[in-house]
Structures are given as C-alpha cells and as structure tokens.
Amino acid sequence: MGNGELYFTKMHGLGNDFVVLDGISQSVNLSAAQIRQIADRHRGVGCDQLLLVEAYEGDDAEFRYRIFNADGSEVEQCGNGARCFARFVYDQGLTQNTTIPVMTASGRIVLQIQPDGQVKVNMGVPELTPAQIPFVSEQRQTLYTLDVKGAAVSLAAVSMGNPHAVLQVVALESAPVATLGALLEVHPAFPKRVNVGFMQVVGRDAIRLRVFERGCGETLACGTGACAAVVAGRLQGLLDDQVTVSLPGGDLQIQWQGEGQPVWMIGPAATVFRGTLIV
Ligand SMILES: N[C@@H](CCC[C@H](N)C(=O)O)C(=O)O
C-alpha cells in the first residue's frame, strides 16, 4: 500500500455493498491483502465484495467482471453485484446498451436495465449435480443430511455458479445464522466452502431469507442466495415459479420455471458515492 491511487464507486444492492473499480480506464492489480484492507469497515472503504470491471475480448460479451469477497478470495458469481455492475457500466457511459452480456468466472450472464431503473438478470441454469457444486455426495438428492458437530442438519445444495446450502427454518429471527452458517461454510462436504441460506417459507409465492456468505459473513442480501433458495424450495414442492424473496435489506423477485431452465432475478442497484483510494 502507499504508492498509487484508484478511482472507485461505492454501490449496493439491497444493502449488499460493493467497491466497484473500473479496470478499463485505469490499471488495477490488487493483492488479496489490499482487497481485505479496502473491504475493512474501519481501515478501508468497507464492503462485502469488491467488483472489478474489465474489457472482454470475445464476441459473446461486452465486459468481464470479477468478484472478490471481503476476505480477498476471488469467486465465481454475485447476483447483487451483477445488477450493480450493469448500472455502473451504463451510468459511467462505458456502454449505451441496456441489454448487457457479461463474462464472469462461472460463464456468461445477460443483464437488462429496466425502464424503472431496476435490473433484470438471467442468472443461468442452476447446477444440481453434487460434483459440480461442488458437494461431496455419491448421488444427487433434493435434501442431504450433514453431521455438524454431532447434530444432523438437513439442507439442499445448489450452485448458481457459486455454491449454496439452503436450510429451511420455522422462524428466521431465531435462526442460528452466525453460528451454524460459520460451521457449514467450512464443512468438508463443501470443498470450495459454501454460502449458507436460512429460508422461511411464508407462502407458495413468498419466502424470507438470511444468508451467511462465504468469505464475508451474514450480509443484508444475497442475490445468488435468493436464486438458490427458490430453486431448493421449488424442488421440494414448496414454491410456485414466481417468488418474492424478502431479505433483511429488501425484496428481490425471482422466477424459475424448473429443471433445465435459467433463474431470473429482478431487483434494484444504487450508487452511493465515488472517491479515490490510496493503495
Ligand atoms: N452477495 C453475492 C454473492 C457474493 C459471493 C459469495 N459470497 C461467494 O463466495 O460465493 C450475491 O448477491 O450473490
């Protein structure tokens, strides 16, 4: 640290907050330690994830965007981040298009800026094969049972490009999000660690959700977590194909027609401030 400056934008999607860096107009090469410092809420700007926007050379996408958790780890996908990325490249004049294909570490996704300013995202087809999540199991099941410190925990396992465990709870307020979330994040059954969602089913078209995110702890909202929860709930026969997911930071609309189909997410993205980082 201490030998350069980087322009950044602070954004959030339902309180899941991001430092967004334009890696097209400036050169960005950050170590994991520098990302941890930027994400630090006392010694840095503070964020759940850092998003890096880059040019993409191929024909099938306009941009590439990379996602780093607050602990410095690079990850595959981020739903709230995708919406903020779309607003960022559009509002900064990096594109004039309102339909924006972008390459992520888990493949191509397509973002659509809506007339009301919200962003609709095709989040791709969920992956349910254990080895692809990755999750250690001989066969695919709707629900798995894991031993967590001697207790049997029932959960669904879904990848939205990144790995998710989804647990159903009766009362969200008293769910052991911090304790059980932290234990499951590093459970050996998830070799790349996991995001852990606690889902309360309110009706066939509504759930409440809290997510303990891999690499940063509980956040106010998790877009891929909302998608994974709807997939898990649909596969258990609990939900219809259009679901309002209420997170601590606000609501997302999630649609999933079923096996082999992509998950659609609609939600807001907000810009909070811009500034200069000393790195
Ligand atoms: N907040 C994100 C997910 C960010 C990445 C996640 N913590 C992981 O490690 O996979 C979202 O909105 O999806």
The ligand as an SDF file (V2000), in Angstrom:
LIG
                    3D

 13 12  0  0  0  0  0  0  0  0999 V2000
  -23.5040  -11.2740   -2.4040 N   0  0  0  0  0  0  0  0  0  0  0  0
  -23.4440  -12.0500   -3.5540 C   0  0  0  0  0  0  0  0  0  0  0  0
  -22.6070  -13.2960   -3.5250 C   0  0  0  0  0  0  0  0  0  0  0  0
  -21.1190  -12.9420   -3.3880 C   0  0  0  0  0  0  0  0  0  0  0  0
  -20.1860  -14.1270   -3.4660 C   0  0  0  0  0  0  0  0  0  0  0  0
  -20.3520  -15.1230   -2.3530 C   0  0  0  0  0  0  0  0  0  0  0  0
  -20.0380  -14.5800   -1.0510 N   0  0  0  0  0  0  0  0  0  0  0  0
  -19.4990  -16.3520   -2.6400 C   0  0  0  0  0  0  0  0  0  0  0  0
  -18.4590  -16.5280   -2.0040 O   0  0  0  0  0  0  0  0  0  0  0  0
  -19.8790  -17.1540   -3.4990 O   0  0  0  0  0  0  0  0  0  0  0  0
  -24.7490  -12.1920   -4.2850 C   0  0  0  0  0  0  0  0  0  0  0  0
  -25.5450  -11.2200   -4.2570 O   0  0  0  0  0  0  0  0  0  0  0  0
  -24.9940  -13.1930   -4.9560 O   0  0  0  0  0  0  0  0  0  0  0  0
  1  2  1  0
  2  3  1  0
  2 11  1  0
  3  4  1  0
  4  5  1  0
  5  6  1  0
  6  7  1  0
  6  8  1  0
  8  9  2  0
  8 10  1  0
 11 12  2  0
 11 13  1  0
M  END
$$$$
